Amino acid sequence: MEEIKWMVDINLMGTFHLVKAALPAMKERTKETRLPASIAIMSSQAGQVGVYGYTAYSASKFALRGLGEALQHEVIADGIHVSLIFPPDTETPGFAEENKRRPELTNIIAGSSGGMKADVVATKALDGIKSGKFIVPCNFEGAMLAVATAGLSPQSSPLTAFLEVIGAGLMRFAAICFQFNWFSTIENWYAKNKKCA
Ligand SMILES: CCCCCCCCCCCCCCC[C@@H](O)[C@@H](N)CO
């Protein structure tokens, strides 16, 4: 339980603390300058889909979506835009550390979206923030996830809204195929490893 609390403290409470600390000055500045401002929240693709081995991590990253959606309602009148970034595995020192003890099944499922270099994720994130996107995917699988999990999130443009409406059925179908594949992999892995034990 201590480790779960630690993760929620960093990923969720850490974001609350940062937003709370930055908001008064941001509101003041947008009022004075009339220039738009952005709050970028770093989630993860594991905050769009639950992934084996990431129970605490996924929970803390999913929570950021609720935070972001509600916050966008609360700051839109101040000219502040919220962006939620959803990267896949990203080559960072933290990821190298994580990889030393990541379960095989997590590797397989997370591998469905591949990995990205940190500077590429940073560029994608900045582009998304600058163009006022609420959901910022970082790769092709991320774009599919964005459509599949669009829910009631604010849409960034009429084109995105159109693609979400048109793509919804297709992406649900793709999601079912991915889930089927992941559950079969988990089942086979347990069957094989139980036999070996
Ligand atoms: C509707 C179609 C679905 C498209 C493919 C979905 C692939 C989803 C795979 C998600 C993997 C997420 C892994 C991210 C983990 C990182 O955040 C973590 N390593 C950071 O430490």
The ligand as a Gaussian input file, in Angstrom:
#p B3LYP/6-31G(d) Opt

LIG

0 1
 C       -7.977000       1.450000     -30.187000
 C       -6.715000       0.919000     -30.602000
 C       -5.681000       0.772000     -29.539000
 C       -4.320000       1.045000     -30.027000
 C       -3.145000       0.433000     -29.326000
 C       -3.029000       0.647000     -27.907000
 C       -1.704000       0.313000     -27.332000
 C       -1.691000       0.648000     -25.902000
 C       -0.464000       0.293000     -25.177000
 C       -0.328000       1.105000     -23.955000
 C        0.999000       1.032000     -23.344000
 C        1.273000       2.120000     -22.424000
 C        2.598000       2.064000     -21.783000
 C        3.031000       3.358000     -21.211000
 C        3.880000       3.187000     -20.026000
 C        4.709000       4.369000     -19.648000
 O        3.936000       5.459000     -19.282000
 C        5.607000       3.950000     -18.543000
 N        6.628000       3.077000     -19.022000
 C        6.297000       5.102000     -17.875000
 O        7.124000       4.659000     -16.896000

